[in-house]
């Protein structure tokens, strides 16, 4: 009798486990969808361009005009103005595009005594008529930078160049040859 019950119980247990396995496998229904992107290399339509004061900033513009570096000076207790060192240009002949300025980094880091040698670096975006559209001003408080907030998006119409006007100032009694490096993103909406 024990042998029959054990055999039936084992069969019942096997049947129950098999049913659970089938039920759990059938509950895991899934399907796939596919995506096939095609990426084509194009020229960026919003680019940097040399301004009329380009020689004053000893600048460098990258191969695709989407990167640039500037070598600026700051004088102790005097504002140094660069009227038109750099332009931002919309090379698209038919569409307007928007852009904004956004802070990425600045060195020396906050807390460094070197920071107190500077007063401000102000980057002003001016339209083709020379009217200010946005100010992006780095200032100091003691040994700390006060970084600017991201600007609102500005609309750059087709075939237009705008000016990046720059002002710098070092603190009275600033130590000669202290340098600050700034990285600013120009975000473009196409």
N, C-alpha and C positions, 0 to 999 in steps of 0.2 A: 504494500500500500504506500509506503514512504517513497518507493521508487517511482511510482506513477505520479504522486503529488509533486515530487521534485522535478520530474520531467515536464509536467504540465506548467508548473510555476516558472521553470526556466524558459519554456516556449512563450509563455505569456509575457515574461520580462523582456525577452528578445523582441517580441512583437511590439511592445510598448516603446522600447528604445528606438526601434526602426521607425515607428510612427512619429516620434518626436524629432528624429533626424530629418525626415521628409518634410514635416511641418515647418521646421526652422529653415531649411534650405529653400522652400518655396516662398517663405516670407521675405527673403532677401532678393527682391526683384530689382534689377537695375538696368540702365541702358546708357549708351554713349552718344554724345553728339560730337561733331568734329568742327574744328576751326582751322582754316588754311589762309593765314595772312600773307600778303605779298608786300614787301617793303622795297620802295624805290628811293634811291638817293636823289635828293633835290638840293638846290641852293637855298639857304635861309633868305627870306625876303626882307626881314628887318636885320640890319647890319650896322656895325660901326664904320665910320668914315672919318678921315682926318679933317680937323677944323682949321681955321685960318691961323690959330696959334699953335699948331701941331709942333712946330720946331721948338717951341718954348718948353714942351713937356718931355722931350726926348722919348717919345712914345714908340710903341711897337704894336702892330695889328696883326693877328694871326692870319693864316692862309685863307680861311673862309670868311674873314671879317666878322667872326662871331666871338672873338676874344681880343682883349687889348690890355696893355700895361702902360702906365703913365709914371713918370718920375717928376714928382712935384716938390716944391720947396715951401718952407714956412719960415717967416722972419719973426724974431722976438718983438712982441708988442706992436706989430704992424700987419695989416691985412694985405696979403698978396692975392691979386686977382688974375685969373686966366679967363679972358673973355670968351674964347671959342676954341678950346684945345681939342675937343672931340665932338663929333656929330653922331646922332643916331638916325639912320636912314631907312625909309620904306622904299625898297626898289620895285615893289609890285605896282605895275601901271594901272591896275583896275580896282584894287581893294584896299580898304583901310584896315589897319591892324592895331591892336592895343598892346601896351607894354607898361611895366611898372619896375621900380627899383626896390630891391630887397637886400637887407644886410645878411652877409654870410659870416665874416670873421674880421677881427682886428687884433693886431699885436703891436706893442707889447700887451700882455694880458692885464686885466684889472688887478689892482693891488701893487703893480710895479711902480716904483718911484719915477720911472721914465715917462709914464703917462702924464704926470703933472707938468711936463715940458710943453705940452700942447694946449691950445685954447679951443680951436675948432677946425674942421674940414667941412665945407658946405658945398654940396653938389646940387646945382639948380638946373632943372630941365626947362628950357625956353623953346617956345614954338618958333616957326619960321619968321614970324614978325618980331621976335625978341621978347615976347610976353611970357613971364614966368608961369609955368604950369605946375611945378612941384619943387619942393626943397627937401633935400636929404642931408641933414646936418648932424655930424658927429661932434659932440662937445665933451668936455671933461668936468669932473667934480673931484678935486684932490687927485688921488691916484687911480681914479676909475673913469671909464668911458661911459658916456650916455649915448647909446646907439639909437639911431632913428627908427621909427616905425616904418613898415612897408608902405610905400605910396599907393594911392588908388591907381587903377589902370587909366592910362591916357591914350586917346585915339590919335594915331599917326596916319594921316590921310595918304592916299596913293601918291607915289613919286615925290615925297616930301622929306626934307632933312630938318631935324631939330637939333638944338645946341645943348651940350652939357657944359654949363658955365661952372667954374670952380673957384672958391675962395679958401685960403688957408691962413692960419695965424698961430704962432707959437707964443707961449707965455713970456712975459718980461723976465729977462735973466735966464732964459732957457739955455740948456747945455748944447753946444754945437755938436753936430753929427749924430744926434739921437734920431732914429728913424721909426716910423710907424708904417705898417703894411695893412692895407684894407682890401677886402674882397667883397665886391658888390655884384649881385645877380641882376640881370635885366631879363625879367620874365616876359615872354611874348605870347600873346594869344593870336593865333592865325585864324 
